Amino acid sequence: MTSEAEDDMDGDLTFGRAMNDNDIFTELDSRLSVISRWAVVNTIKRQSVAEHCFNVERISRRIAVNWLGITDSSKLDRISQIALHHDDDEAVTGDLPSPAKNILSEKYLDAHRELWYNIESPEHNIVKLADKMEAYWFLAMEYKLGNTYVEEYRQELEAKVVKYAEGWGYRVVDLARGWIRRVDRLKGKTHGWTT
């Protein structure tokens, strides 16, 4: 049962949980599947924010288990939840390119940092690495489809993947570099991606 005050929350934006007992799946949740990523990058394939978050969740868990040896189910579940929700605010803002984030108001940025899935933690840092790796994968597949426009962005992301891996030590940096080499060696294979 919800209180009258909770029923009046229609305009509030509460990401990652229902707004009241009747809002099990909201418009904000649904919008993630129709909001496109790569707003300022010319891509052949369209990628939704929801698709990206799903992919980041898969990568995050595999980094946690295979690279970092995490077996604690509560930590793995937290990693999954952070990954699935890490771009929830884009249901309202759309996919903001990095330059736009640099000029946003401090009020917006402070509110963004306070969302539960953006609070700094080891789990959050795993998701940040996975986020960059997923973007790298997407642009590598774009390049293999013939989109040479993305090459500069892909190279920038390669450096970011290595930078985020550095927070986990030399072993993870080596694993990340090896993963990048494997992606690059796909030699035109797009694993089901077609134009």
C-alpha positions as a Markdown table, in Angstrom:
| # | Residue | x | y | z |
|---|---|---|---|---|
| 1 | Met | 0.0 | 0.0 | 0.0 |
| 2 | Thr | 1.4 | 3.4 | -0.9 |
| 3 | Ser | 0.8 | 6.7 | 0.9 |
| 4 | Glu | -0.8 | 9.7 | -0.8 |
| 5 | Ala | 2.7 | 11.3 | -1.0 |
| 6 | Glu | 4.1 | 8.3 | -2.8 |
| 7 | Asp | 1.2 | 8.3 | -5.3 |
| 8 | Asp | 2.1 | 11.9 | -6.2 |
| 9 | Met | 5.6 | 11.0 | -7.2 |
| 10 | Asp | 4.7 | 10.7 | -10.9 |
| 11 | Gly | 7.2 | 13.5 | -11.9 |
| 12 | Asp | 10.0 | 12.2 | -9.7 |
| 13 | Leu | 12.9 | 10.4 | -11.3 |
| 14 | Thr | 13.9 | 7.4 | -9.2 |
| 15 | Phe | 16.2 | 5.2 | -11.2 |
| 16 | Gly | 16.8 | 1.5 | -10.4 |
| 17 | Arg | 13.6 | 1.0 | -8.4 |
| 18 | Ala | 9.9 | 1.4 | -8.9 |
| 19 | Met | 8.5 | 4.8 | -8.1 |
| 20 | Asn | 5.4 | 3.3 | -6.3 |
| 21 | Asp | 3.7 | -0.1 | -5.9 |
| 22 | Asn | 2.1 | 0.2 | -9.4 |
| 23 | Asp | 5.2 | 1.3 | -11.3 |
| 24 | Ile | 6.9 | -2.1 | -11.7 |
| 25 | Phe | 8.1 | -1.1 | -15.2 |
| 26 | Thr | 8.0 | 2.6 | -16.1 |
| 27 | Glu | 8.3 | 4.8 | -19.2 |
| 28 | Leu | 11.8 | 5.6 | -18.0 |
| 29 | Asp | 12.7 | 1.9 | -18.0 |
| 30 | Ser | 11.2 | 1.4 | -21.5 |
| 31 | Arg | 12.9 | 4.4 | -23.0 |
| 32 | Leu | 16.4 | 2.8 | -22.4 |
| 33 | Ser | 15.5 | 0.4 | -25.3 |
| 34 | Val | 14.8 | 3.2 | -27.8 |
| 35 | Ile | 17.4 | 5.7 | -26.8 |
| 36 | Ser | 20.4 | 5.4 | -29.1 |
| 37 | Arg | 24.0 | 5.5 | -28.1 |
| 38 | Trp | 26.7 | 7.2 | -30.2 |
| 39 | Ala | 24.9 | 10.5 | -30.6 |
| 40 | Val | 27.8 | 12.3 | -32.2 |
| 41 | Val | 29.6 | 9.3 | -33.9 |
| 42 | Asn | 28.4 | 8.1 | -37.3 |
| 43 | Thr | 27.7 | 4.4 | -36.9 |
| 44 | Ile | 26.4 | 1.8 | -39.3 |
| 45 | Lys | 24.6 | -0.2 | -36.6 |
| 46 | Arg | 22.3 | 1.3 | -34.0 |
| 47 | Gln | 22.8 | 0.5 | -30.4 |
| 48 | Ser | 20.3 | 1.2 | -27.7 |
| 49 | Val | 21.3 | 2.2 | -24.1 |
| 50 | Ala | 19.5 | -1.0 | -22.9 |
| 51 | Glu | 21.6 | -3.2 | -25.3 |
| 52 | His | 24.8 | -1.5 | -24.1 |
| 53 | Cys | 23.9 | -2.0 | -20.4 |
| 54 | Phe | 23.1 | -5.7 | -21.0 |
| 55 | Asn | 26.5 | -6.1 | -22.7 |
| 56 | Val | 28.3 | -4.3 | -19.9 |
| 57 | Glu | 26.7 | -6.6 | -17.3 |
| 58 | Arg | 28.0 | -9.7 | -19.2 |
| 59 | Ile | 31.5 | -8.2 | -19.5 |
| 60 | Ser | 31.6 | -7.0 | -15.9 |
| 61 | Arg | 30.7 | -10.4 | -14.4 |
| 62 | Arg | 33.3 | -12.1 | -16.6 |
| 63 | Ile | 36.0 | -9.6 | -15.5 |
| 64 | Ala | 35.0 | -10.1 | -11.9 |
| 65 | Val | 35.1 | -13.9 | -12.1 |
| 66 | Asn | 37.8 | -14.7 | -14.7 |
| 67 | Trp | 40.2 | -11.8 | -14.2 |
| 68 | Leu | 39.8 | -10.9 | -10.6 |
| 69 | Gly | 38.7 | -14.2 | -9.1 |
| 70 | Ile | 35.6 | -12.8 | -7.4 |
| 71 | Thr | 33.3 | -15.7 | -6.3 |
| 72 | Asp | 31.2 | -13.9 | -3.6 |
| 73 | Ser | 27.7 | -14.0 | -5.0 |
| 74 | Ser | 26.6 | -10.8 | -3.2 |
| 75 | Lys | 29.5 | -8.9 | -4.9 |
| 76 | Leu | 28.7 | -10.5 | -8.2 |
| 77 | Asp | 25.1 | -9.5 | -7.9 |
| 78 | Arg | 26.0 | -6.0 | -7.0 |
| 79 | Ile | 28.3 | -5.8 | -10.0 |
| 80 | Ser | 25.5 | -7.0 | -12.2 |
| 81 | Gln | 23.0 | -4.4 | -10.8 |
| 82 | Ile | 25.5 | -1.5 | -11.1 |
| 83 | Ala | 26.2 | -2.6 | -14.8 |
| 84 | Leu | 22.5 | -2.9 | -15.7 |
| 85 | His | 21.7 | 0.5 | -14.2 |
| 86 | His | 24.9 | 2.5 | -14.9 |
| 87 | Asp | 23.3 | 4.5 | -17.7 |
| 88 | Asp | 19.7 | 4.8 | -16.3 |
| 89 | Asp | 19.9 | 8.6 | -16.2 |
| 90 | Glu | 20.2 | 8.5 | -20.0 |
| 91 | Ala | 16.4 | 7.6 | -20.1 |
| 92 | Val | 16.0 | 11.3 | -19.4 |
| 93 | Thr | 19.1 | 12.9 | -20.9 |
| 94 | Gly | 19.8 | 10.6 | -23.9 |
| 95 | Asp | 23.3 | 9.4 | -24.5 |
| 96 | Leu | 25.4 | 12.5 | -23.7 |
| 97 | Pro | 28.7 | 12.7 | -25.5 |
| 98 | Ser | 31.7 | 13.3 | -23.3 |
| 99 | Pro | 32.3 | 16.9 | -24.4 |
| 100 | Ala | 28.7 | 17.7 | -23.3 |
| 101 | Lys | 29.2 | 16.2 | -19.9 |
| 102 | Asn | 32.2 | 18.5 | -19.5 |
| 103 | Ile | 30.0 | 21.6 | -19.8 |
| 104 | Leu | 27.0 | 20.4 | -17.7 |
| 105 | Ser | 26.1 | 22.3 | -14.6 |
| 106 | Glu | 27.7 | 21.3 | -11.4 |
| 107 | Lys | 24.2 | 20.7 | -9.9 |
| 108 | Tyr | 23.5 | 18.0 | -12.5 |
| 109 | Leu | 26.9 | 16.4 | -12.1 |
| 110 | Asp | 26.6 | 16.3 | -8.3 |
| 111 | Ala | 23.1 | 14.7 | -8.6 |
| 112 | His | 24.5 | 12.2 | -11.1 |
| 113 | Arg | 27.4 | 11.2 | -8.8 |
| 114 | Glu | 25.0 | 10.6 | -5.9 |
| 115 | Leu | 22.9 | 8.0 | -7.7 |
| 116 | Trp | 23.5 | 4.6 | -6.1 |
| 117 | Tyr | 25.0 | 3.1 | -9.2 |
| 118 | Asn | 27.6 | 5.9 | -9.5 |
| 119 | Ile | 29.0 | 5.7 | -6.0 |
| 120 | Glu | 32.7 | 4.9 | -6.2 |
| 121 | Ser | 33.5 | 1.3 | -5.1 |
| 122 | Pro | 35.6 | -1.6 | -6.4 |
| 123 | Glu | 32.4 | -3.0 | -8.0 |
| 124 | His | 31.7 | 0.3 | -9.7 |
| 125 | Asn | 35.3 | 0.4 | -11.0 |
| 126 | Ile | 34.8 | -3.0 | -12.6 |
| 127 | Val | 31.8 | -1.7 | -14.4 |
| 128 | Lys | 33.7 | 1.4 | -15.6 |
| 129 | Leu | 36.3 | -0.9 | -17.2 |
| 130 | Ala | 33.6 | -3.1 | -18.7 |
| 131 | Asp | 31.8 | 0.0 | -20.0 |
| 132 | Lys | 34.9 | 1.1 | -22.0 |
| 133 | Met | 35.5 | -2.5 | -23.2 |
| 134 | Glu | 32.0 | -2.8 | -24.5 |
| 135 | Ala | 32.3 | 0.5 | -26.4 |
| 136 | Tyr | 35.6 | -0.7 | -27.8 |
| 137 | Trp | 34.0 | -3.9 | -29.0 |
| 138 | Phe | 31.1 | -2.0 | -30.6 |
| 139 | Leu | 33.5 | 0.3 | -32.5 |
| 140 | Ala | 35.8 | -2.6 | -33.5 |
| 141 | Met | 32.8 | -4.3 | -35.1 |
| 142 | Glu | 31.8 | -1.0 | -36.8 |
| 143 | Tyr | 35.3 | -0.8 | -38.2 |
| 144 | Lys | 35.1 | -4.4 | -39.5 |
| 145 | Leu | 31.9 | -3.5 | -41.3 |
| 146 | Gly | 33.8 | -0.8 | -43.2 |
| 147 | Asn | 33.1 | 2.2 | -41.0 |
| 148 | Thr | 36.6 | 3.8 | -41.0 |
| 149 | Tyr | 35.1 | 7.0 | -39.4 |
| 150 | Val | 35.2 | 5.3 | -36.0 |
| 151 | Glu | 38.9 | 4.4 | -36.0 |
| 152 | Glu | 40.0 | 7.5 | -34.1 |
| 153 | Tyr | 37.3 | 6.9 | -31.4 |
| 154 | Arg | 38.3 | 3.2 | -31.2 |
| 155 | Gln | 42.0 | 4.1 | -30.6 |
| 156 | Glu | 40.9 | 6.6 | -27.9 |
| 157 | Leu | 38.9 | 3.8 | -26.3 |
| 158 | Glu | 41.8 | 1.4 | -26.4 |
| 159 | Ala | 43.8 | 3.9 | -24.2 |
| 160 | Lys | 40.8 | 4.2 | -21.8 |
| 161 | Val | 40.5 | 0.4 | -21.5 |
| 162 | Val | 44.1 | 0.2 | -20.5 |
| 163 | Lys | 43.8 | 3.2 | -18.2 |
| 164 | Tyr | 40.9 | 1.7 | -16.3 |
| 165 | Ala | 42.6 | -1.7 | -16.2 |
| 166 | Glu | 45.6 | -0.1 | -14.5 |
| 167 | Gly | 43.6 | 0.4 | -11.4 |
| 168 | Trp | 43.6 | -3.4 | -11.0 |
| 169 | Gly | 47.3 | -4.0 | -11.5 |
| 170 | Tyr | 49.7 | -5.3 | -14.1 |
| 171 | Arg | 47.9 | -8.7 | -14.5 |
| 172 | Val | 44.6 | -7.1 | -15.5 |
| 173 | Val | 46.4 | -4.6 | -17.8 |
| 174 | Asp | 48.0 | -7.6 | -19.6 |
| 175 | Leu | 44.6 | -9.4 | -19.8 |
| 176 | Ala | 42.9 | -6.2 | -21.1 |
| 177 | Arg | 45.7 | -5.7 | -23.7 |
| 178 | Gly | 45.3 | -9.4 | -24.7 |
| 179 | Trp | 41.6 | -9.0 | -25.0 |
| 180 | Ile | 42.1 | -5.9 | -27.3 |
| 181 | Arg | 44.5 | -7.9 | -29.5 |
| 182 | Arg | 42.0 | -10.8 | -29.8 |
| 183 | Val | 39.2 | -8.4 | -30.8 |
| 184 | Asp | 41.5 | -6.8 | -33.3 |
| 185 | Arg | 42.5 | -10.2 | -34.8 |
| 186 | Leu | 39.0 | -11.1 | -35.7 |
| 187 | Lys | 40.1 | -10.2 | -39.2 |
| 188 | Gly | 36.8 | -8.9 | -40.6 |
| 189 | Lys | 34.7 | -11.4 | -38.6 |
| 190 | Thr | 31.7 | -9.5 | -37.2 |
| 191 | His | 30.1 | -12.4 | -35.3 |
| 192 | Gly | 26.7 | -12.0 | -36.9 |
| 193 | Trp | 26.8 | -8.3 | -37.4 |
| 194 | Thr | 25.6 | -7.3 | -40.9 |
| 195 | Thr | 24.8 | -4.1 | -42.7 |
